[in-house]
Amino acid sequence: MAVVVNPEGGKDFPAKLTFQVLICSIIAAFGGLMFGYDIGISGGVTSMDDFLEKFFPTVYVKKHRAREDNYCKFDNQLLQLFTSSLYLAAIVASFVASVMCKKWGRKPTIQAASVFFLIGAVLNYVAKDLGMLIAGRIFLGAGVGFGNQAVPLFISEIAPAKHRGGLNICFQLLITIGILTANIVNYFTSKIHPHGWRYSLGGAAGPAIILLIGSLAISETPTSLIERGKHEQGKKVLKKIRGVDDVEEEFSEILNAINLAKQVKNPWGKLMSTTYRPQLFCGTILQIFQQFTGINVVMFYAPVLFQTMGLGGDASLLSAVVTDSINVVATLIAIACVDKVGRRSLLIQAAVQMFIAQTVMGAILATQLKSTNMIPRSYALAVLVLICVFVSGFAWSWGPLGWLIASEIFPLETRSSGFFFAVSMNMFCTFIIAQAFLTMLCHLRYMTFFFFAVFLFVMGLFAYCILPETKGVPIDEMNERVWSKHWFWKRYYRDCNTGKGAQEIEDNP
């Protein structure tokens, strides 16, 4: 197969979209199913009376008290800690996972993620008190940290450049399917008294078992194998996943990247140097923006939010299922479009769409939802439609592309450490939103939606002005073909066109 010229400049390596790449990407993406199931299950469980009565009796009483403030009935720091404790654990776990990815490979890190998540699911299922419940959340957090660190890197490294975007978004697709599955489970378990919440939380064991068994069939990435000195095995896997025998050029490119990476003795310190500043800034701020779209207002607390607007328990859970179905369909659109229209176009368009939806939702709540009334049903349905518009925009843009772009922009010498910063920033911001949203809703009320709308406006400007396009560029050629040619970021590169790596440039200016 001949080498083809890429329209972005440079050339692509010979490759087919093989069955091996597809199956490995899908199996690995079940790490996203674990994450999504947890996101969806926690919001539904925290609205179940049996769960609240056992673990959070003060919230249970407040929820059913007559004329209780609509915006404040769920405001409880311990209740929020149930959701957010997972993300603190994920921050620590993602650091350990970044080291494990580099020393032992992406595959065992994915397997460790499934084990941690399985332990957490079991602990939550058998929980007798709040301490046991939080302990289970911490193990789930370790699983999320390991999975979110390893899976996007794994998929980005095995995927051919021209299909990398769509394959990587499989991770986000499984997150959305996990959220949808969780809300369907919550709808049925909410009718099982008094232990329906146990079946919801214990159900997290399902995706963990699938990932654990499936991970036995996936191949380690060629980059990881070659990086750990297994050159022949790496070349053999490269031939298998590319579906061609002519892999010498790509193998040499990977080997060259590894040799340059070995010159960097302290990747954590090197990550802070000027040369790596563009990737570090963009990779981390994308995670901040992703979480401050306000998406977790919908995903964590959709049933709670709909109950706040006066919908009954069943109606609120069904509404969450509707929005989650939109989430899945829109993510499929992202898979179809991301490698054709590019990353930036999707991000810019969706920022505008979400800004409009968020602003109108805030306006409806400002005028229709007071402290003790029920919002008129027509307005509640309008908010549901606007949430679907908002979720669809997120699902084909900032949701999947936050993970995709961060996993593909770092050079090999700082790939694990750089992606750790991205993952940990994502988990930290998720923790902040999970811990603070119900309190924000109580104190800021409808202004909560305008708060997130401001971030959406800034995000659109960032994507338009600052973020470079990475569509179709081989992962180990990002510096030469993207960053060194960008109107703003090129100032951080002195002579990438000479073929010098980042380390050589700094050592030999």
N, C-alpha and C positions, 0 to 999 in steps of 0.2 A: 504493500500500500504506500502510495506516495505521500510525502509530507505536504500538507496544505498550508497556504498562506492565510493568516488571520487578518481580517479587515482592520483590527485595532493596531496592526503593526507586528512584525515578528512572525513566527511560524508555530503551528500546532504540531504535536507529536502524533504519529499514526496511532489510531485507536478506534475500536468499535464500542458501542454500548452493549456490553456482554451480559448474559444472564447472571454470571457470577457477581458482577458489580451491582446489578439490580437486587439480587437476593441478599447480598451483604448489606446494602444500603437499607433495605426494608427491615431486616432483622435488627440492625443497629438502631434504626429509628424507633424501635419499641421502647428505647430509653425515653423518648418523647411521650409515648403512651403512659408510662409511669408518672411522669411529671404532670401531664394533662389530667390524668385521673385524680391526682391529689388536688390540683387546683380546683377542679369541679366538685369533688366530693366534700371538701371542707365547708364551702358556703352552704350547701344543702343540709349537711349534718348540723351546723350551728343554728339552723332555723327549726330543727326538730324539737318538739316539746320534751320528749323522753330524754334526749341528750342534755338539754338545758336543765331539766329538773334534777338530773343526777349529778352533773358536774358544775353547773352554773345556776344554782337556785335563785340567786338575786336577779339575774337576767330573766329567768322564767317568770318571776313575779312581776317584774317591770313590763315585760312584753304583754301580759294579760291585764295589767292594771287599767282601769277605766280612764279615758281621756289622757292617756300618756302621750307625751310629745312624740309625734310621728318621726322626727329626725333623731331622737335620742333613745329610743326604746332598746336598742342593742349596744349602746355605748358602755363597754366594759373592757378594761385593759387585759384581764385574764382571758376573756373570750377571744380577744384579738391575738393574745400570745399563743393560743392554741393553733391558730393559723400561721402566725409569723415565726414561731420558734423553729420551724423547718428551715427557714431561709438563713437564719444565723448559723445553723449546723452546716448548711450547704456551702457557706462562704469558707469555713475551715476545711471542709471536705474537698472543695475544689482545689485548694492549695496542695493538699496531699495527693490528689488525683493528677495534678500537673506534673509533679515529681515522678509519680508512678508511670504516667504516659511516656515520659522520656526514658526512664530506666528499664521498664519491663514491657512497654508497648501499649497500644490502644485497646487491644482485645482483652487482656486481663483486667484492665481498668473498667471496661464495660461489664465484665462478669462480676467484679466486686460491687458495682452499682446495683446489680440485680439482687445480690445477697443482702446488702444493707437494707434495700427497700423491702425485701421479703420479711426480714426480722422486724422492721418497723410496722408492717401490716399486721403481723401476728400479735405484737404487743398492743396495738390499738384495738384489735378485736377482743382481746381478753382483759382489757383495762378495767381495774377495780376502783382506781382513784385518779385524781388529776395528775399526780406525779408520774404514774405509769403511762397515762395518756401522752404527756409531754415527752417522756422517754421514747415512746414510739415515734413521735414526730421528729425527734432528733435523728433516729436511725433512718427515717424516711428522707430527712434532709441530707444525710450522708449519701444516700442512694442518688438523690437528685444532683448533688454536687459532683459526684463521680460521673454520672451519666451525661450531664450537660457539659462537662469538661471534655469527655472522650468522644462522644458520638459525632458532633459536628466536625471535629478534627478528622476523625476516621473517614467520614463520608467525603470530605473535601480532598483528602489525600488519595482515595481510590478512584474518584470520579474523573472521567475525561474532562478537559477544560470546558468544552462547549456544552456539556450536560451537567456541570457541577452545580449550577444554581438549582435546577429542578430536582436533582437527587438530594441535595442538602435540605431542601424544603420538605422532603419526606419526614424529616424530624419534626418540623412544625405541624405537618399534616397529622402525624400521630398524636401530637399534643392536643390538637383540636378534637380528634376522635376520642381521645381519653377524656376530655372535658364533657363531650356529648354523652359518652357512655356513663360517666359518673352521674350526670343529672338524670338520665333515664333510670339508673339504679336507685338514686335518691327518691324519685317519684314513687317507685313501688315499695321501697323499704320504709318510707315514711308512714305507710299504712300498717306496718308490722310492729305491734306494741308488745313489750316495751323495749325490744332489743333490735329494732330495725337499723339503728345507727351502727350497731356492731357489724352487721352484714355489709353496710356501705363502706366502713373503714377497712374491714377485712378483705373486701374485694380488691384492694390494691395488690394483694398477693398474686392475682391473675396475671397482669402484665409483667410482673417481676419473674414469675416462673417461665413465661413465654420467652422473655429475653435471656434468662439463664440457660435454658435448653437450646434456644436458637443460636446463642453465641458460640456454642460448641462447633457449629458448622461454618462460621465465617473465617475468612483469612485475615491475618495481620496485614497492615498496610506495607507496601514495599519500602516506603520512606522509613518507617520504624525499624524494619528488619535490617536495611542497609545501615541505618544510623547505629545499630547495635552490633555491627560487624558481620552480619549474615548476608554477605553479598550474593552468593549463588542462589540462596533461598529467595532473596529479594527479587532477583532477576526472574526467577521462575514464576513467582506470584505476579510480577509485572506483566509477563507474557500472557498469563492466564486471565487476568482481569482486563487486559487491553484487547485480547482476541487476535493478536498478531505476533509474529516472531521477531519483527524488526523493532526492537525496543532499545537499541544501543544508544540512540540519541537522548531519549528520556532518562535512561539509566545513568548516562554520563551527567546529565543536568542535575539529577538527584544527588549523585555522588559529589559533584562540585559544590552543591549547596551544603552537603554534610561536612565536607572538608573545610569550607569557610566557617560553618557553625562551630566546628571543633576548635577554631582559633579563639572563640569567645569563651573564656574561662568562667566568667560570671554573667550568665544571661540576664539575671535579675537586675544587676547593676547596669549592664549594657543597654537594657530596655529603657533606662532613664536618659540615655545620651541623646544628643541632638538628632542623629540619623534615624532613630526609631520613634521620634516624637510624633510624626504624622499618623503612623499606624496606631500608636498607643492612644493618642487623643481621639481619633475617629472610632477605634474599637470600643473604647470605654464610654464615650458620650452617646454612642448609639444605644447602649444598654440603658443609660439614664433616660434617654428620650423614649425608648420602647416602654418602659414602666410608667413614665409620667405622661403617656397619652391618656391615662385614665382607664385603660383596658381592664385593670384588675378591679376597678369599681364594679364592672360588669361580671367578670369571671369569678372572683372570690365570693362576691356577695349578691349575685343576681337574685336568688330567692329572697334574701333579706331586703334588697332594694325594692323589689316588686311588692313585698308585704308592706313596706313603708308607704308605698303609694296606694295602699288599700286593697290590693288583690289578695284573695285568700291563699292559704298554704298550697293547695293543689294548683291553683291558677298560677301562682308565682313559680312553682317548679316547672310547670308546662311552658311558661314563658321563657324560662332559662333553656329548656330543650330547644325551643324555636331559635333562639339566638345562637345556640351552639351548633345547630344544623347549618345555619348561615355561615358560621365560622369554618366549618368543614368544606362547604362548597366553594367559598371564596379562596381558601388555601389551595384548592385544586386549580383555580384560576391562576394563582401565583406560580404554581409548578409549570403551567402551560406557557406563561408569559415571560418569566424572569430571564431566560436565556435568549429571548427574542427582542423584547423592548428594553431590557436592561434594568439595573437596580435603581438608578436615580429617578427615572421617569415614574416608576411605581411609588417611590417614596414621596415625591412631590405631589402627585395627583391625590394620593391617599391623605396626606396632611391637610389639604384643602377640604376634602370630603369629611374627614373626622372633625375638623374645626367647625364646620357649619353644623354638623349633627350635635356636637357637644354644646355649642352656643344655644341652639334652639331648645335642646333639652333643659338647659339651665333656665331659659326664659319661661318655659311651661311650668316648671316646678316653682319658680319665683312667683308666678301669678296664680297658680292653682292649688299648690300643696302648702297648707298652713300647719300650725303646730298640732291641731287635734282633728282636722277634718279628713274626709276621704276624698281623694282626687276623683273628679268625674271620670266615668269609664271611658268616654271618648278620648279624653286627654291621656289616660293611662295607656290606651292602645296606640295613641300617637307616639308616646315615649317608647313603647315597644318597637314600633317601626323605625324610629330614629336610632335606637340601640342596634337594630339589625343593620342599618346603613353604616353606623359607626364601626361595628364588629367586622363587616365585610371589608371596609377600607383597611382596618388593622390587619386582617387575615391575609390580604394579598400584598402587604407591604412591610410595615414596621415590625410585625410579629416575626415572620420567617426571615426577613432580610437582616434583622439585627444579629441573629445567629450566623447566617450565611456570610455576611461581609466580614464579621469579626474572625471567622474561622479561615478566611482565605487571604487576608491582607498581610499577615506577619511572615517575615522570612523565617527559614527553618531554625536559625540560631536562637530566635526568641519566640518561636511559635507556641510552645507549651506555656511559657511564662507570660507571654502577651495575652494568650487566650484565657489564662487564669484571671488576669486583671479584668477582662471583659466579663467572664462568668461571675466572678465575685462581685463586680459592680452591679450586675443584673440581680443577683441574689440580695445584695444590700438594699437596692432600691425597692425590690419586691417586699423585703422585710419592712421597710419604712411605710410603704403603702398599706400593707396588710395590718401593721400595728396601729396606723394612724387614721385609716379611712373612716371607721365608724365614729371616732372622736371628731374628725373633720366634718362629717355629715351632721353631727349634733351641734357643732359650734358655728361652722360656716354655712350650713344648710345648702340652699341652691347655689351659693357662691362656689361650692366645691367644683361644680361643672365648669364654671368660668375660670377657675384656677387652672384646671387641666387644659382649657382652650388656649390659654396664653402659651403654654408649652408647645402646643400643636402649631401655633403661628411661628414660633422660633424654630421648630423642627423643619418646617417647610423651607425657611430661609437657609438653614444649614445644608439641607440636601441640594438646594439649587446653587448655592454659592461655593460651598467648601468641599463637599464630598465628591471624590473622583468616581468614575465608572470603572468597574472591574469585570464586566461581562466578557467571557470568552478568553481571558488572559490566563495562561498556565500559572499555577500557584507559586512556582519558584521564580517567576519572571516579573512579579509585581513591582519591585523597585525600579527596574530598568524601563518598563513599559507603562507604568501608571504614575507612581509617586514622583519620579524625577522629571516628568513631563507636565505635571499639573501646574496650573498658573500660580497657585499659592504655595503648594508644598515643595516645589522644585528648589526653593531657596535652602532647604535642608540637605540637598545633595550637591556635591561639588563636581563629580565626574562619573556618574553611573554609566555613561555611554562608553567608557574605556573598558568595561568589563570587570572593573574592580568591585569587590563586594563591600558591604558596609564597613566591615572590620578593616579592610585594606585602606579604604578611603580615610578612615580616622587615624590609622597608624602612619599612613604615607600620604599626607595632603599634597 
